[in-house]
Amino acid sequence: LDIKVEDFVSNYHANTLGAVRLVLLATPEMVATKFGRVINVSSAVAIQPNNVGVDYSAAKAALNNFTVSLAGSLKGVGVTVNTVTPGVIMVDGLVRFGRTRFGDPNMSFDEIARRLAEAKVFDLPPVGRLGLPEEVAMVACMLASPALGYVTGSNYRVDGGQVRSVV
C-alpha cells in the first residue's frame, strides 16, 4: 500500500506506452508494404504477478493486452503482433546485483543464481537454472521470420517453466 501513483504512471510510460509509441511510428510503413512484425517484450509477472512491483506487473499485463488487441486491429494487412514473455533472465543488471550482494566480482552466473535462490530473492524455474538473454532473442528471431505469417496475437513464454499456467 506504500506504492505511489507516480510509480504506476512511470512504469506505464516505460513499459506500455514506450511500445505503443514505437508501434504507432512503425506500423504505417508495415501496412503500406503489407509486411511487418511487432514483437513486444513483456515479463512473467504480467501473467503470474508476485507481491512486489505491482506497478511493473500491471504495466506488463497492459502490454500483453495491447498485443492481442493490436493483432486484431491489423487483421489481413500482413503484419503480425506477438509478445515474448521472459521469466528470470541472467541479464547484466542481475549479474551486477548478485556480485555486489555477495561481494564477489567474479562470481559465475550459476553461483549467482544458486545463491539468489537460496536467499529467496526468487525461485529457480523447473529447468533448474536461469534463462539467458540469447534464449529470449532466439524466440524473437523466430517470430520475426517471414515464415511465421500465421502466428499473431500470441504470447511466447521463455521462462523455464516459471509461470504455472497452461495458457
N, C-alpha and C positions, 0 to 999 in steps of 0.2 A: 504493500500500500504506500510505500515511500517513493514510488516512481512519479516522475513529473510529466505533465502533458507535453512539455518541451522535448522530453526524451522520445515520446511516441512520434511527435512531429518530425524530429531529426531522423529517427530510424525510418520512418515512412518516406521521407525525402530521399535518403541514401539508398534504401533497399527496394523501394517500389517505384517511386517517381523517376529515379535515375533511369531505370529500364523503360518506363513509359516514354520519357523524353527521347531516348535513343530510337525506340520503335517509331515514334512519330516522325523523326527525321529520316529514317532509313526505308520505311515501308513504301512510300510513294514510288521510289525508284524500283523497288522489288515488284510492285504491282504493275508498273509500266513495262517491265521486261518479262513479266509473267513467271518469275522465278525468285525465290528467296527463302532464307532460313532464319527464323528468330529462335534463339536458344537462350532462355533465361536461366540464371543460376540461383537456386533457392537454398534451402537448408532443411535438414531432417527435422528441426524444431517447428517447421511450418506444418508438418504432418503429426508429429508427436511432441507437443510442447513440453518443456520442463518448467520448473518453478522459478527460474531466473531468466532474465532477459525477455520478459513478456512483450516488451515493445518491439524487439527484434523478431520474435516469433510471429507476432501479429503482422508485421510488415512483410515477412516472407510468405505467410499464408495468403496475403493480398496479392503478392506476385504470382503465386500458383493459380489463384482465381483469375487474374488478369490473363495468364497464358491461355487458359481454356476458353475464356470469353473472346480473346483476340483471334484464336484459331477459328472460331465460328464466324467471326466478322470477316475473315479473309477467305471464306469458303469459295472454292472454284477459281482462285486467281493465281495458283501456282506457288503460293507462299505457305510454308508450314511453320507452326509455332509450338515449341515444346519446352519443357523445363528439365534441367538436370539438378537433382537434389542430393548434394553430398551429406554424408554423416561427418564424423570427426576425421579430419584430414590433417596429415602431418605437414602443415604449411610452415613457412619461415617463422611467423609470429608464434606459433605453438612451440616450435623448437627453441626459440629465444626464451619464451616463458619458462619452459621446462629446465633449460640450462641455468637460467637465473634462479629459479625457485630452489633447485638442488645444488647450486654453487659449483657446477662442473661445466666449463665452457666447451668441453669436448665430448660430452655425454652423447651416446648414439641415439638414433631415433627409437629403436626398440626399447632401450633402457628408459628413455623419457616416457614413452607410452606406458610401460610397466609401472613405473614409479607414480605417474599421474593417476593411473587406475587404482593403485594401492591407496593413494591419498584421497580417493573418492572424488576426484575432480570430474571424472567421467567413468563410465563402464566401457570396457573393451567390447566391441561387437562380436557376434558369434564366430566370425572368421578368426578371432584371436589377435588381431593387430589393427592398427590404424590404417586408413587409406592414404594413398599417395596422390599428389596433385595430377600426375600424369594419368592416373586411372580415371579421374574426372574428365580430363581433357580427351581421353580416348572415346568416351561416350559422347561428348560434344562433337567430336570429329565425325563419329558415326551419324549423328543426327544432321550434320551439315551436308552429308553426301547427297548428290543428285538422285541416287538410287532409292532414297527413302521418301519419295513424294507422297506416299500413302500414310505416313506417320505424322499425325498432328494432334494437338490438344492433349498431349500425354506428358506424364511425369516419370522420369527415369531416375530411380534411386541408386546412388552409388554410395552405399552406407555399410557394406559388410554385414548386413542383416540387423543393423542397429534399430531401425524402425520396426516395431512389432505390429505389422499390418499386412493384409493380403491385397490391398489396393495401392 
